[in-house]
Amino acid sequence: MRHVETARFVRATPASVERALDPASMLDWEGTFTVTGVEEDGDGALVEAYTAGMVAAFRFERRDGEWRYAQDRGPFGSMETVVSWRAENEGTRVTAESSVTLGVPPRPIVDRVAAWKRRGELRRLLAGLADAVE
């Protein structure tokens, strides 16, 4: 399993960031999957999506100052992500970190490629958020 992390400062209040972050938007901003459905349940949601003939589902949970989500079914052997935010200067520092494995051999090489791709998705997520709130 590989761990990747990226962060970005956005010129918006933490409250604005919090309002903009929702499960469907986050997955959409990543740029890999197209959201096909969202089933809300309490403090979270199950988001169904597809890409290139592949169907996936992600379980999102809202916690104080962060969203946590993990693949429920899809291409990864395992994928877990945390998106958190905190006030910084005149805006908000948003951090996205993810642990990922494809779970297929040769794992060291395949997981390195999965982490590289995941880092790009997290950067796109933060760019999409910045576009939405700035």
C-alpha positions as CSV (number, residue, x, y, z in Angstrom):
1,M,0.0,0.0,0.0
2,R,1.3,3.5,-0.9
3,H,0.4,6.8,0.8
4,V,0.2,10.1,-1.0
5,E,-0.6,13.6,0.2
6,T,-1.1,17.0,-1.3
7,A,-2.3,20.3,0.1
8,R,-3.4,23.7,-1.3
9,F,-4.1,27.1,0.2
10,V,-7.5,28.5,-1.0
11,R,-8.6,32.1,-0.6
12,A,-11.9,31.3,1.1
13,T,-13.1,30.8,4.6
14,P,-13.2,27.4,6.2
15,A,-17.0,27.6,6.2
16,S,-17.1,28.2,2.4
17,V,-14.8,25.3,1.9
18,E,-16.9,23.1,4.1
19,R,-20.1,24.0,2.1
20,A,-18.4,23.3,-1.2
21,L,-17.1,19.9,-0.3
22,D,-19.7,17.2,-0.9
23,P,-19.2,13.6,-2.0
24,A,-20.3,14.0,-5.6
25,S,-18.3,17.2,-6.2
26,M,-15.1,15.7,-4.7
27,L,-15.3,12.6,-6.8
28,D,-16.2,14.6,-9.9
29,W,-13.3,17.0,-9.3
30,E,-10.9,14.1,-9.2
31,G,-11.6,13.7,-12.9
32,T,-11.5,9.9,-13.2
33,F,-15.1,8.9,-12.5
34,T,-18.5,10.2,-13.6
35,V,-20.9,10.2,-10.7
36,T,-24.1,8.2,-11.5
37,G,-25.9,8.3,-8.1
38,V,-25.6,9.4,-4.5
39,E,-27.4,7.7,-1.7
40,E,-27.2,9.8,1.5
41,D,-27.3,8.2,4.9
42,G,-26.9,10.3,8.0
43,D,-23.4,11.8,8.1
44,G,-22.3,10.1,4.9
45,A,-23.2,8.8,1.5
46,L,-22.6,6.0,-1.0
47,V,-21.6,7.4,-4.3
48,E,-21.8,5.3,-7.4
49,A,-19.7,6.1,-10.5
50,Y,-18.3,4.8,-13.7
51,T,-15.3,5.2,-16.0
52,A,-14.2,3.4,-19.1
53,G,-16.7,0.5,-18.7
54,M,-15.9,0.1,-15.0
55,V,-18.4,0.7,-12.2
56,A,-17.3,1.7,-8.7
57,A,-18.8,2.8,-5.4
58,F,-17.3,5.0,-2.7
59,R,-18.4,5.3,0.9
60,F,-18.1,8.8,2.3
61,E,-18.3,9.8,6.0
62,R,-18.4,13.3,7.3
63,R,-16.5,14.0,10.5
64,D,-15.5,17.2,12.3
65,G,-13.4,19.2,9.8
66,E,-12.9,16.4,7.3
67,W,-14.4,14.0,4.9
68,R,-13.2,10.4,4.8
69,Y,-14.0,8.1,1.9
70,A,-13.0,4.6,0.8
71,Q,-13.7,2.5,-2.2
72,D,-16.6,0.2,-1.6
73,R,-16.2,-1.6,-4.9
74,G,-14.1,-0.8,-7.9
75,P,-10.6,-1.0,-9.5
76,F,-8.4,-0.7,-6.3
77,G,-7.5,-3.5,-4.0
78,S,-8.0,-0.8,-1.3
79,M,-8.3,3.0,-1.4
80,E,-8.9,5.3,1.5
81,T,-8.9,9.1,1.4
82,V,-9.1,11.9,3.9
83,V,-9.8,15.5,2.9
84,S,-9.4,18.0,5.7
85,W,-9.3,21.8,6.1
86,R,-8.3,24.4,8.6
87,A,-8.1,28.1,8.8
88,E,-4.8,29.6,7.7
89,N,-4.0,33.4,7.3
90,E,-6.8,34.9,5.2
91,G,-8.1,31.6,3.9
92,T,-8.0,27.8,4.3
93,R,-5.4,25.1,4.0
94,V,-7.0,22.0,2.5
95,T,-5.1,18.7,2.6
96,A,-6.0,15.5,0.7
97,E,-4.2,12.3,1.6
98,S,-4.8,8.8,0.4
99,S,-3.6,5.2,0.8
100,V,-4.0,3.0,-2.2
101,T,-3.1,-0.4,-3.5
102,L,-4.2,-2.3,-6.6
103,G,-3.5,-5.6,-4.8
104,V,-2.0,-7.3,-7.9
105,P,1.6,-8.4,-8.6
106,P,4.2,-7.1,-8.9
107,R,2.8,-4.9,-6.0
108,P,5.8,-2.6,-5.5
109,I,5.6,-1.5,-9.2
110,V,1.9,-1.5,-9.6
111,D,1.2,0.2,-6.4
112,R,3.7,2.9,-7.3
113,V,1.8,3.6,-10.5
114,A,-1.5,3.6,-8.6
115,A,-0.1,6.2,-6.1
116,W,1.2,8.4,-8.9
117,K,-2.3,8.3,-10.5
118,R,-4.0,8.9,-7.2
119,R,-1.7,12.0,-6.4
120,G,-2.9,13.5,-9.7
121,E,-6.5,12.9,-8.8
122,L,-6.0,14.6,-5.4
123,R,-4.4,17.6,-7.1
124,R,-7.4,17.9,-9.5
125,L,-9.8,17.6,-6.5
126,L,-8.1,20.5,-4.8
127,A,-7.9,22.6,-8.0
128,G,-11.7,21.9,-8.6
129,L,-12.4,23.1,-5.0
130,A,-10.3,26.2,-5.5
131,D,-12.2,27.0,-8.7
132,A,-15.5,26.6,-6.8
133,V,-14.7,28.8,-3.8
134,E,-12.3,31.5,-5.0
